[in-house]
Amino acid sequence: MLRAALLLTLWPVLALADNLWRLDREADGFKVELRDMPGSAFEEIRVTTTSPEPLQALCDAVWAKGVGAKAEGRFKKREVLSETDTERVTYEQISLPIVSDRDYVLVVKLLQPADTGRCEVSFSTKEDPSRPPADGHVRMTSVRGHWLLTPTPEGKVTVVYTVYSDPGGAVPPFLAKGSQREAAVDFLKTILARAKSRPAAP
């Protein structure tokens, strides 16, 4: 009885939180949604798609197991600073059109591995004095997000990629927002290609 009453009390709040997402576009199998972030001129972006690749292969691709330092998509450089079975810290550089390239230090956490029946991965930037901003790069200090991969009854996998980033520097938000949305879709495409290009780890 108490639990039911609590759910009834919280339901309007939970529904409002989900309704804060607004549809930007849906095309070519990718659904892009946006949500305003309090105190920020930049938006949180959520991209959803469905993949026929196995859950394990997709989870490995998101977790970037065995990817190493090779250039991929917008990524110029990726250096692993520390790594455990469930947490990795990397220094990364990315190329951007028109504006200066960016760099950052990223903490990635494997919250749920694929053998649990779904896959969850979170990521966020951190300050690391051992990796100051590289020459010709602007440091991104506020990047965070989440991956959720869940199997469907049809044997496919729903992939949900949520990301918020402040590009730093003096880029006007009205100029950055469009490229941020495209970058989110492009990165999800990179993950799908990564999963397809190699077998799932044993």
Residue, then its C-alpha position, 0 to 999 in steps of 0.5 A: m500500500l505504501r509503495a503504491a502510494l509512493l509510486l503515485t506520488l512520484w509518477p508525475v515527476l518521473a513522467l515530467a522528466d521523461n517528457l523533457w526529451r523532445l524529438d529532433r529528427e528520426a531518419d535512417g534508423f536513428k532517433v535523435e532527441l534533445r533535452d535542455m540542461p539547467g545552467s547550460a547553453f548546450e543540450e543533452i543528446r539521446v540517439t537511439t537505434t537498433s542493431p542486428e549485431p550480438l549484444q556481446a560484440l556491441c558491448d565490447a565496441v562501446w567498452a572499446k575493448g582492444v581498440g587501442a590507439k588507432a585513429e577512428g572517426r573523429f578521433k585523432k589519438r587515444e591513450v590508455l592511462s589506466e585500466t581495470d576490468t570495469e574502469r578505464v581512463t584515457y586521454e583523447q584528441i578529436s578533430l572538429p570542422i572549422v574550430s580548433d581540435r579538442d582534447y580531454v581525459l575520460v573515465v569510462k565505467l562498465l556498469q553491466p557487462a553483456d553476460t548480465g543480459r544487457c550492457e551499461v557503460s557510463f563516461s565522464t571527463k576528469e582533470d588530470p595534471s599529467r595530461p595538460p591541453a596539447d598545443g593547438h587543442v582546447r580542453m573539454t572539461s565537461v563531457r558525460g553520458h551513458w550507453l544502454l544496450t538491451p536485447t529485443p524480442e526479435g533478436k536484435v539490440t536496442v542501442v541508446y547513447t546519451v551524451y552531454s558536452d560543453p565544447g569549451g573555448a569561445v564557440p557560440p552555442f547556436l553554431a555548436k549545437g548542430s555539429q554536436r548532434e551530428a557528432a553524436v550520430d556519427f559516433l554511434k555509427t562508429i560503434l556499430a561499425r566497430a562491432k561489425s568489424r570484429p567478432a565478440a570477445p570470448 
